[in-house]
């Protein structure tokens, strides 16, 4: 990664303005149900505090649509942050994200104190990357730190605009994400295998096209595999397919063959007579899907073939489940890939998980700790895999 990080700054007596991703899930009572994203930012926050800085944190939460939404305030985050940081750390909270009140709160901070600003998306200027707002934010710190990889693909005032007015460096989470993903794409240790799943091919076209000249094998699963199978002439019954993407699927198969990579599609599938965990189900070959039935998972033979490919790899990226893994009867294929990824890790492979559903599947299988890297940014990791530049990364100072 050719970007400066927090290690490149002398922090004694400075105020760090840190963009974090505290977009955590809340229950109906406003309680945090998963604090993973808060924990992911702790190494950066602790480093800054230990090196004599005061820390101003800013984040969005949810989609308030440019207005104040009481249920999306960051108060629960401030409370959880206070619990997670060392006992001597003072955590303050403002009810605004910029302007005079925020400046006063930031200006009164002492070294080793933390201030959490209010939800940046309450300000209608944030998502428009308004430079007046960016300038207001810049008054809150001496150095800007972006540790929110999950928002790095957004050119917002708090992710890109503010970096125009302050020295801008990466936090540890951002650094880890970029090193893992760019490293896998630019200098993978072969064999390089990628597994792409999920519902829609249209969401992953750019990713597949960018990977065709990089990987040794591309394994396709999930609902998107149906569109590829349809493009090859198979009948899919009542399965989810994207009719508008059939021609694209056909072209991608042709490009893959021309590139000489192994492009694998399911040979057998688990089908059901309804979209329900209680539906009747059976395993059939992809050329024997009856009318009125739908594909909801890859079959056991496909799972074995895909797993063998993964276990033989030295670099593996997985984005997207193999089936409707939220329903236990159709989670077998996804779980098989998670187990194969763990085995590949044990054998010394670089294993990277991207995308919320893949991360959830690995966590459900209790295999998270086996993986080399689990990305915190679904949309950002997808755009990076597509080969697109991320505004929040481009804005950081080069080494």
C-alpha positions as CSV (number, residue, x, y, z in Angstrom):
1,X,0.0,0.0,0.0
2,X,1.6,3.3,-1.1
3,X,-0.3,5.5,1.3
4,X,0.8,7.1,4.5
5,X,-0.5,5.6,7.8
6,X,-0.8,6.8,11.3
7,X,2.7,5.5,11.9
8,X,4.0,8.3,9.7
9,X,2.7,11.0,12.0
10,X,4.1,12.4,15.3
11,X,1.0,12.6,17.4
12,X,2.1,14.2,20.6
13,X,-0.3,17.1,21.3
14,X,-2.1,16.7,18.0
15,X,-5.9,16.1,17.5
16,X,-6.7,13.2,15.2
17,X,-9.9,13.5,13.2
18,X,-10.8,9.9,12.5
19,X,-13.4,8.6,10.1
20,X,-14.6,5.3,11.4
21,X,-17.3,2.9,10.4
22,X,-19.6,2.6,13.3
23,X,-22.6,1.6,11.2
24,X,-23.6,-1.1,13.6
25,X,-26.9,-3.0,13.7
26,X,-29.4,-2.0,16.4
27,X,-32.4,-3.8,17.8
28,X,-35.8,-2.2,18.2
29,X,-34.8,-0.9,21.6
30,X,-31.7,0.8,20.3
31,X,-29.2,-1.8,21.6
32,X,-26.2,-2.8,19.5
33,X,-26.6,-6.4,18.4
34,X,-23.1,-6.8,16.9
35,X,-20.2,-4.5,17.9
36,X,-17.7,-6.0,15.4
37,X,-17.2,-2.7,13.6
38,X,-16.5,-0.8,16.8
39,X,-13.9,-3.4,17.9
40,X,-12.3,-3.2,14.5
41,X,-11.5,0.5,15.0
42,X,-10.0,0.0,18.5
43,X,-6.3,-0.7,17.4
44,X,-6.2,2.7,15.6
45,X,-7.9,4.6,18.4
46,X,-5.7,3.0,21.1
47,X,-2.5,3.8,19.0
48,X,-3.4,7.4,18.7
49,X,-4.2,7.7,22.4
50,X,-1.0,5.9,23.5
51,X,1.0,8.3,21.3
52,X,-0.3,11.5,22.9
53,X,-3.2,12.4,20.6
54,X,-6.7,13.4,21.4
55,X,-9.2,11.7,19.1
56,X,-12.3,13.1,17.4
57,X,-14.4,10.3,15.8
58,X,-17.0,10.6,13.1
59,X,-19.2,8.0,11.5
60,X,-22.6,7.5,9.8
61,X,-25.2,5.1,11.1
62,X,-28.0,3.8,8.9
63,X,-29.7,5.8,6.1
64,X,-31.4,8.8,7.7
65,X,-31.8,10.4,4.3
66,X,-30.2,13.8,5.1
67,X,-32.3,14.5,8.2
68,X,-32.1,13.8,11.9
69,X,-33.6,10.4,12.9
70,X,-33.7,9.9,16.6
71,X,-33.3,6.1,16.3
72,X,-30.0,6.6,14.4
73,X,-28.2,8.7,16.9
74,X,-24.8,7.5,17.9
75,X,-25.4,7.5,21.7
76,X,-25.4,3.6,22.0
77,X,-22.0,3.6,20.1
78,X,-20.5,6.1,22.5
79,X,-21.7,4.0,25.5
80,X,-20.2,0.8,24.0
81,X,-17.0,2.6,23.0
82,X,-16.6,3.7,26.6
83,X,-16.9,0.1,27.8
84,X,-14.3,-1.1,25.3
85,X,-11.6,1.5,25.8
86,X,-9.2,1.6,28.8
87,X,-10.9,2.7,32.0
88,X,-8.9,6.0,32.2
89,X,-10.2,7.1,28.8
90,X,-12.8,9.8,28.8
91,X,-15.4,9.5,25.9
92,X,-17.4,12.6,25.1
93,X,-20.4,12.9,22.7
94,X,-21.8,15.8,20.8
95,X,-25.3,16.2,19.3
96,X,-23.9,17.7,16.1
97,X,-21.2,16.6,13.6
98,X,-19.8,20.0,12.7
99,X,-20.1,23.7,13.3
100,X,-19.4,25.9,16.4
101,X,-20.6,23.4,19.0
102,X,-18.5,20.6,17.6
103,X,-15.5,23.0,17.3
104,X,-15.9,24.0,21.0
105,X,-16.1,20.3,22.1
106,X,-13.1,19.3,20.0
107,X,-11.1,22.3,21.1
108,X,-11.6,21.4,24.8
109,X,-10.2,17.9,24.4
110,X,-7.1,16.9,26.2
111,X,-4.6,14.3,25.2
112,X,-6.0,10.7,25.7
113,X,-9.6,12.0,25.5
114,X,-12.1,10.9,22.8
115,X,-15.0,12.8,21.2
116,X,-17.6,11.1,19.2
117,X,-19.5,13.4,16.8
118,X,-23.1,12.8,15.8
119,X,-24.2,10.9,12.7
120,X,-22.6,12.6,9.7
121,X,-25.5,11.7,7.5
122,X,-27.8,13.9,9.6
123,X,-26.2,16.8,7.7
124,X,-27.8,17.0,4.2
125,X,-24.4,18.1,2.9
126,X,-22.5,14.9,3.8
127,X,-23.5,12.7,0.9
128,X,-23.2,15.6,-1.6
129,X,-19.5,15.9,-0.6
130,X,-20.2,19.6,0.2
131,X,-16.8,21.3,0.6
132,X,-18.2,23.9,3.1
133,X,-19.0,20.9,5.4
134,X,-15.6,19.4,4.7
135,X,-14.0,22.6,5.8
136,X,-16.0,22.7,9.0
137,X,-14.9,19.1,9.7
138,X,-11.3,20.0,9.0
139,X,-11.4,22.6,11.9
140,X,-11.9,19.7,14.3
141,X,-8.5,18.1,13.9
142,X,-4.9,18.6,12.9
143,X,-4.6,15.4,10.9
144,X,-7.3,13.3,9.2
145,X,-7.3,9.6,9.6
146,X,-9.5,7.4,7.4
147,X,-10.1,4.0,9.1
148,X,-13.5,3.4,7.5
149,X,-12.8,1.1,4.6
150,X,-16.6,0.2,4.4
151,X,-17.2,3.8,3.4
152,X,-14.1,4.4,1.2
153,X,-16.1,3.9,-2.0
154,X,-18.2,6.9,-1.1
155,X,-17.0,10.4,-2.0
156,X,-18.6,12.1,1.0
157,X,-17.6,15.2,3.0
158,X,-16.3,13.0,5.8
159,X,-14.5,10.4,3.6
160,X,-13.0,12.4,0.7
161,X,-13.8,16.2,1.0
162,X,-12.1,16.7,4.4
163,X,-8.9,15.1,3.1
164,X,-8.5,18.2,0.8
165,X,-7.9,20.4,3.9
166,X,-5.8,18.3,6.2
167,X,-2.9,15.8,6.0
168,X,-4.7,12.5,5.4
169,X,-3.4,9.1,6.4
170,X,-4.8,5.6,6.8
171,X,-5.6,3.9,10.1
172,X,-4.7,0.3,10.8
173,X,-8.0,-1.2,9.6
174,X,-7.8,0.6,6.3
175,X,-4.2,-0.4,5.9
176,X,-5.0,-4.1,6.6
177,X,-7.9,-4.0,4.1
178,X,-5.8,-2.5,1.3
179,X,-2.8,-4.7,1.9
180,X,-5.0,-7.8,1.8
181,X,-7.1,-7.0,-1.2
182,X,-4.6,-5.2,-3.3
183,X,-2.0,-7.8,-2.4
184,X,-4.3,-10.6,-3.6
185,X,-5.1,-8.9,-6.8
186,X,-1.7,-7.6,-7.8
187,X,0.7,-10.2,-6.4
188,X,-1.3,-13.4,-5.7
189,X,0.6,-16.6,-5.0
190,X,-0.8,-19.1,-7.5
191,X,-3.0,-21.0,-7.8
192,X,-5.4,-18.1,-7.3
193,X,-9.0,-19.1,-6.9
194,X,-12.0,-16.9,-6.5
195,X,-15.5,-18.0,-5.5
196,X,-18.3,-15.7,-6.5
197,X,-21.9,-16.2,-5.3
198,X,-25.0,-14.3,-4.3
199,X,-28.3,-13.7,-6.0
200,X,-27.6,-11.5,-9.0
201,X,-25.0,-11.7,-11.8
202,X,-25.6,-8.0,-12.6
203,X,-24.1,-7.1,-9.2
204,X,-20.8,-8.9,-10.0
205,X,-20.2,-8.4,-13.7
206,X,-17.4,-5.9,-13.1
207,X,-15.8,-8.2,-10.6
208,X,-15.8,-11.2,-12.9
209,X,-14.5,-9.2,-15.8
210,X,-11.6,-7.8,-13.7
211,X,-10.7,-11.2,-12.4
212,X,-10.7,-13.1,-15.7
213,X,-7.1,-12.2,-16.5
214,X,-5.9,-12.6,-12.9
215,X,-7.2,-15.9,-11.5
216,X,-6.5,-19.5,-12.2
217,X,-10.0,-20.7,-11.4
218,X,-13.4,-18.9,-11.0
219,X,-16.1,-20.8,-9.1
220,X,-19.7,-19.6,-9.5
221,X,-22.6,-20.4,-7.1
222,X,-25.7,-18.9,-5.6
223,X,-28.6,-17.5,-7.6
224,X,-26.3,-16.0,-10.1
225,X,-25.2,-19.4,-11.2
226,X,-28.7,-20.0,-12.6
227,X,-28.3,-17.2,-15.1
228,X,-25.0,-18.8,-16.3
229,X,-26.7,-22.2,-16.6
230,X,-29.6,-20.7,-18.5
231,X,-27.1,-19.1,-20.9
232,X,-25.8,-22.6,-21.6
233,X,-29.2,-23.9,-22.4
234,X,-30.3,-25.6,-19.2
235,X,-33.9,-25.4,-18.0
236,X,-34.1,-23.8,-14.6
237,X,-37.8,-24.4,-13.7
238,X,-39.0,-21.7,-11.3
239,X,-35.4,-20.7,-10.2
240,X,-34.3,-17.1,-9.9
241,X,-32.7,-16.0,-13.1
242,X,-31.9,-12.6,-14.7
243,X,-33.3,-12.8,-18.2
244,X,-31.7,-9.4,-19.0
245,X,-28.2,-10.8,-18.1
246,X,-28.3,-14.0,-20.1
247,X,-26.3,-12.6,-23.0
248,X,-23.8,-11.1,-20.6
249,X,-23.4,-14.5,-18.9
250,X,-22.8,-16.1,-22.2
251,X,-20.1,-13.6,-23.1
252,X,-18.4,-14.0,-19.8
253,X,-18.2,-17.8,-20.2
254,X,-16.6,-17.2,-23.6
255,X,-14.1,-14.7,-22.3
256,X,-13.2,-17.1,-19.5
257,X,-12.5,-19.9,-21.9
258,X,-10.5,-17.6,-24.1
259,X,-8.4,-16.6,-21.1
260,X,-7.7,-20.2,-20.4
261,X,-9.0,-20.1,-16.8
262,X,-11.0,-22.8,-15.2
263,X,-14.6,-21.4,-15.1
264,X,-16.7,-23.7,-12.9
265,X,-20.5,-23.9,-12.7
266,X,-22.6,-26.3,-10.6
267,X,-23.0,-29.8,-11.9
268,X,-25.7,-30.7,-9.4
269,X,-28.0,-28.6,-7.3
270,X,-30.4,-28.8,-4.4
271,X,-33.9,-27.9,-5.6
272,X,-37.2,-27.3,-3.7
273,X,-40.8,-27.0,-4.7
274,X,-41.2,-23.7,-2.8
275,X,-39.1,-21.0,-1.3
276,X,-39.3,-22.3,2.2
277,X,-37.2,-24.2,4.7
278,X,-40.1,-26.7,5.0
279,X,-40.3,-27.3,1.2
280,X,-39.8,-30.6,-0.4
281,X,-36.3,-30.9,-1.7
282,X,-34.1,-33.1,-3.7
283,X,-30.6,-33.2,-5.3
284,X,-30.6,-33.3,-9.1
285,X,-28.2,-32.8,-12.0
286,X,-28.4,-29.4,-13.6
287,X,-29.9,-31.0,-16.7
288,X,-32.8,-32.5,-14.7
289,X,-34.5,-29.6,-13.0
290,X,-38.3,-30.1,-13.3
291,X,-40.8,-27.4,-13.9
292,X,-42.2,-25.9,-10.8
293,X,-39.0,-26.5,-8.8
294,X,-36.3,-23.9,-8.0
295,X,-32.6,-24.1,-7.3
296,X,-31.7,-23.1,-3.7
297,X,-28.2,-24.5,-3.2
298,X,-25.3,-26.1,-5.0
299,X,-25.4,-29.9,-4.8
300,X,-22.9,-32.3,-2.9
301,X,-20.9,-33.2,-6.0
302,X,-20.4,-29.5,-6.8
303,X,-19.5,-28.8,-3.2
304,X,-16.8,-31.5,-3.3
305,X,-15.4,-30.2,-6.6
306,X,-15.4,-26.6,-5.5
307,X,-13.9,-27.6,-2.1
308,X,-11.1,-29.5,-3.8
309,X,-10.3,-26.5,-6.0
310,X,-10.2,-24.2,-2.9
311,X,-8.0,-26.6,-0.9
312,X,-5.5,-26.7,-3.7
313,X,-5.2,-22.9,-3.9
314,X,-2.6,-20.6,-2.4
315,X,-4.7,-17.4,-2.7
316,X,-8.5,-17.5,-2.3
317,X,-11.1,-14.8,-2.4
318,X,-14.7,-15.6,-1.6
319,X,-17.6,-13.2,-2.1
320,X,-21.2,-14.4,-1.9
321,X,-23.0,-17.5,-0.6
322,X,-23.6,-20.6,-2.6
323,X,-27.3,-20.8,-1.8
324,X,-30.1,-19.5,0.4
325,X,-27.9,-20.1,3.5
326,X,-30.3,-18.3,5.8
327,X,-32.5,-21.5,5.6
328,X,-30.7,-24.4,7.2
329,X,-31.6,-27.0,4.5
330,X,-30.0,-24.8,1.9
331,X,-26.8,-23.8,3.8
332,X,-24.8,-27.0,3.1
333,X,-23.1,-25.7,0.0
334,X,-22.1,-22.4,1.6
335,X,-20.9,-24.2,4.8
336,X,-18.8,-26.6,2.6
337,X,-17.0,-23.6,1.0
338,X,-16.4,-22.1,4.5
339,X,-14.8,-25.3,5.7
340,X,-12.7,-25.6,2.5
341,X,-11.5,-22.0,3.1
342,X,-10.5,-22.9,6.6
343,X,-8.6,-26.0,5.4
344,X,-6.8,-23.9,2.8
345,X,-5.8,-21.4,5.5
346,X,-4.4,-24.3,7.6
347,X,-2.4,-25.3,4.6
348,X,-0.8,-21.9,4.4
349,X,-3.1,-20.2,1.8
350,X,-4.1,-16.5,1.9
351,X,-7.8,-16.6,2.4
352,X,-9.9,-13.5,2.1
353,X,-13.7,-13.1,2.8
354,X,-15.6,-10.2,1.3
355,X,-19.2,-9.3,1.4
356,X,-21.6,-9.4,4.3
357,X,-23.3,-12.7,3.5
358,X,-20.0,-14.6,3.2
359,X,-18.8,-13.1,6.4
360,X,-22.0,-14.1,8.2
361,X,-21.6,-17.6,6.8
362,X,-18.1,-17.9,8.1
363,X,-19.1,-16.6,11.5
364,X,-22.1,-19.0,11.6
365,X,-19.6,-21.9,11.0
366,X,-17.4,-20.5,13.8
367,X,-14.5,-20.3,11.3
368,X,-13.7,-16.6,11.3
369,X,-10.4,-17.0,13.2
370,X,-9.2,-19.4,10.5
371,X,-9.3,-16.8,7.7
372,X,-6.4,-14.6,6.8
373,X,-8.6,-11.6,6.3
374,X,-12.3,-10.8,6.7
375,X,-13.2,-7.6,4.9
376,X,-15.4,-5.0,6.8
377,X,-16.6,-3.3,3.6
378,X,-19.0,-5.2,1.3
379,X,-19.5,-2.4,-1.3
380,X,-16.0,-1.1,-1.0
381,X,-14.4,-4.6,-1.4
382,X,-16.6,-5.3,-4.4
383,X,-15.6,-2.0,-6.1
384,X,-11.9,-2.7,-5.4
385,X,-12.3,-6.2,-6.9
386,X,-13.8,-4.6,-9.9
387,X,-10.6,-2.6,-10.3
388,X,-12.2,0.7,-9.5
389,X,-10.4,3.4,-7.5
390,X,-12.0,4.2,-4.1
391,X,-12.4,8.0,-3.5
392,X,-11.6,7.6,0.2
393,X,-8.3,5.9,-0.6
394,X,-7.3,8.1,-3.4
395,X,-7.6,11.1,-1.1
396,X,-5.0,9.9,1.3
397,X,-1.4,11.1,1.2
398,X,1.0,9.0,-0.8
399,X,4.1,7.8,1.0
